[in-house]
């Protein structure tokens, strides 16, 4: 059942709420077009886990680590990645072994790399404005 | 008497090596993907495919030694970027620099990548480093920093979501321009009307020195279904309007920071500082406000080791070295502790 999020503040709050259900080795896959709000959701998740850090987009920097919350968060972005080998090159397997939470934007670029326990979310932009987010079956 | 510093940079996509003298004169600088450098002048990197730092690092060291016509014996210290960046990438450069330091018995210096960008406008004829307000603007970062002296920095503001270079790049993709998008928007905007679309300027509140560019991306996304993107003029107008929205915020906030902190010198570095419209607006804005402006040279805007060698030389002259056990830090901060 998709949930409607009228504003960026609602998107952030949705991420904060999701954070409450996360445990070590949780993996969150975020999918949606450019500008859909994936980074806003990620900001909510990091804040919801108690980190005071300022969360920015990891598109160019590829991974950001937030270690000051209830669980460490490793925030990935596959947007600029061209092959699974590249993702493995930046230590993807090592991060999966860490007892933290992994959040991946553009996870649908390389669904094979995501472990079976991954929760997948699709964000869409209704024509009338706002955002819609829905948990979807694994890709 | 050894009077050079050899530095390595491997914080993200690029592997790079450089040599400078202890007084900061660059003797050699090379990047693993040098052949591509012109195509990528906008600070955006098209592929991560060549992230084979480990294959590049040793040939690069040999190449810069040959370029500078020196040997390892002439190096007073070895430096490498120790953060911020990707742990797996950072480890390649730092391990190599530490190995060189240990085998030659010379000191090692860990350098902050962002400090490298921060000081890069002072490389060459523009030195020595002076107090200033600095804007660092690239694909991964957008920040305003007050520089009191080498090593004495205050963060005034940074982006809360996307970096400016990332906004350029992703919006270019949305309107169908080729990758890398930053330079493409720059080019396409030349025949466009910057007032054709009134995109939001994210000034946050009037006095804030923080940035936000994700709202612009969403605004463009909502505009697109109304437009015929097969018309070159529409693309040019979109490019010009988007560029204007980004550049205006960058210039206004830099000038505001200089005014608030009563600083007469402003500097700009990072890949986006190659953008022609930004450079021209900065020059106009600085001259109107009676400020001196220093821009990093285009070759030193994107990630490079020249800025790391230069920063290491500044630090080394102040008497700094780093313990060999210094670890890499993906979240390394630029702020003096």
Interface residues (C-beta under 8 A of the other chain):
Chain A: X8 X33 X34 X35 X37 X39 X40 X43 X54 X56 X57 X59 X60 X61 X62 X63 X64 X65 X67 X80 X81 X82 X83 X86 X89 X90 X91 X94 X125 X127 X129
Chain B: X12 X44 X45 X47 X48 X49 X51 X84 X85 X86 X87 X88 X89 X138 X139 X140 X158 X159 X160 X161 X162 X163 X165 X166 X169 X170 X173 X174 X214 X215 X217 X218 X220 X221 X222 X225 X330 X331
